[in-house]
Amino acid sequence: MATVRHKTAADPGEVLGKAVLRAAQRMGLSRSELARVIGRDRSSISRSGIDPDSKAGELAKILIRCYRALAVMVDDNPQQIREWLATENHHTGGVPEQQLKSVAGLVWVTEYLDAIRGKV
């Protein structure tokens, strides 16, 4: 006799937590740096996920969008992603890696990447 297996829906907070950890890792951000960017304790991100509707969740989604925009431009090459983030950029008015550490900077860099990709 066959057993019926029910698929359980993935927890959105867990999915968002894993996605932002992966994006941060590909961008060369440590868990501590990621925690500062989204305003959450570094250990709680992987342990309990991130509520997508919270402030941290909104910031995590913006960081993922930033990563995806940059990854598309450099064919998802981690070395080029990190190099772009670490290099002074006169269009963004600073070093993107440093700018990501404030909400305004994160939004600005993400909007810049979206604009140069022609998404806006």
C-alpha positions in Angstrom: 0.0 0.0 0.0 1.3 3.4 -0.9 1.8 6.1 1.7 0.6 9.6 1.0 3.1 12.3 1.7 1.9 15.8 2.1 4.2 18.6 1.1 4.5 21.3 3.7 4.8 24.8 2.5 8.2 26.4 3.0 8.3 29.0 5.7 8.7 32.4 4.0 10.9 33.7 6.8 13.2 30.7 6.6 13.5 31.1 2.8 14.2 34.8 3.1 16.9 34.1 5.8 18.6 31.5 3.6 18.4 33.7 0.5 19.9 36.8 2.2 22.7 34.7 3.8 23.6 33.3 0.3 23.5 36.8 -1.3 25.6 38.3 1.4 28.1 35.5 1.1 28.4 35.9 -2.7 28.9 39.7 -2.1 31.7 39.0 0.4 29.8 40.3 3.4 30.4 38.6 6.7 27.4 37.6 8.9 28.3 40.5 11.2 28.2 43.0 8.3 24.9 41.5 7.1 23.5 41.8 10.5 24.4 45.5 10.6 22.8 46.1 7.1 19.5 44.5 8.0 19.4 45.3 11.7 19.2 41.7 13.1 21.5 39.7 15.3 23.7 37.6 13.1 22.9 34.3 14.8 19.1 34.8 14.6 19.1 35.2 10.8 19.9 31.5 10.2 18.3 30.2 13.3 14.9 31.8 13.1 14.7 33.3 9.6 13.5 36.8 8.8 9.9 37.9 8.7 9.4 39.2 5.2 7.0 41.9 6.4 9.4 43.3 9.1 11.9 46.1 8.6 14.7 43.6 8.6 12.7 41.6 6.0 12.3 44.7 3.7 16.0 45.4 4.0 16.9 41.8 3.3 14.8 41.9 0.1 16.5 45.1 -1.0 19.9 43.5 -0.4 18.9 40.5 -2.4 17.7 42.7 -5.2 21.0 44.6 -5.1 22.9 41.3 -5.3 20.8 40.0 -8.2 21.2 43.3 -10.2 25.0 43.2 -9.7 25.2 39.4 -10.4 23.5 39.9 -13.8 25.9 42.5 -14.8 29.0 40.5 -14.1 27.7 37.0 -15.0 27.5 36.1 -11.3 31.3 36.1 -10.9 31.9 36.4 -7.2 35.3 38.0 -7.7 33.9 40.7 -10.0 31.0 41.2 -7.6 33.4 41.8 -4.7 35.7 44.0 -6.8 32.8 46.2 -7.9 31.6 46.5 -4.3 35.1 47.4 -3.0 35.9 50.0 -5.7 35.2 53.7 -5.4 32.3 54.6 -7.6 31.7 58.2 -8.6 28.2 57.5 -9.7 27.1 56.2 -6.3 29.3 58.8 -4.5 31.4 56.3 -2.6 32.5 52.7 -2.1 29.3 50.6 -2.5 30.5 48.1 0.1 30.5 50.9 2.7 27.3 52.5 1.4 25.4 49.2 1.9 25.9 49.6 5.6 23.2 52.3 5.8 19.6 52.1 4.7 20.0 55.1 2.4 23.2 53.8 0.9 21.7 50.3 0.3 18.7 51.8 -1.4 20.9 54.2 -3.4 23.2 51.5 -4.7 20.3 49.2 -5.5 18.5 52.0 -7.4 21.7 52.8 -9.3 22.2 49.1 -10.3 18.6 48.9 -11.4 18.9 52.1 -13.5 22.1 51.0 -15.3 20.4 47.7 -16.1 17.5 49.6 -17.6 15.0 48.2 -15.1 13.7 51.6 -13.9 
